[in-house]
Amino acid sequence: MIIPIRCWSCGKPIAHLWEDFLIKTENKQKNMKKALDELGLERYCCRSMFLGHVDLLETAAQFKKS
């Protein structure tokens, strides 16, 4: 749904970096590797959280809760 507050594997806080990552990578203006390096994400577990995330919040919000 939304990016987790902390990395599931190591526990490092990562959610505050999500918007910066989106800004740096929109329109393919910057390589994802360079963007993650600039944000200070060095561990592969944290990097995988960003690369594997699919934002489904808007899609799920369309359905009513019963």
ChimeraX attribute file (.defattr): number of C-alpha atoms within 10 A of each C-alpha:
attribute: neighborCount
match mode: 1-to-1
recipient: residues
	/A:1	12
	/A:2	12
	/A:3	17
	/A:4	15
	/A:5	14
	/A:6	15
	/A:7	18
	/A:8	12
	/A:9	11
	/A:10	10
	/A:11	11
	/A:12	14
	/A:13	13
	/A:14	18
	/A:15	16
	/A:16	12
	/A:17	16
	/A:18	16
	/A:19	10
	/A:20	14
	/A:21	17
	/A:22	13
	/A:23	12
	/A:24	19
	/A:25	17
	/A:26	11
	/A:27	8
	/A:28	8
	/A:29	9
	/A:30	13
	/A:31	11
	/A:32	18
	/A:33	12
	/A:34	12
	/A:35	17
	/A:36	20
	/A:37	11
	/A:38	13
	/A:39	14
	/A:40	12
	/A:41	18
	/A:42	11
	/A:43	11
	/A:44	9
	/A:45	15
	/A:46	21
	/A:47	18
	/A:48	12
	/A:49	18
	/A:50	21
	/A:51	11
	/A:52	8
	/A:53	12
	/A:54	11
	/A:55	11
	/A:56	10
	/A:57	11
	/A:58	10
	/A:59	9
	/A:60	11
	/A:61	10
	/A:62	8
	/A:63	8
	/A:64	6
	/A:65	6
	/A:66	3
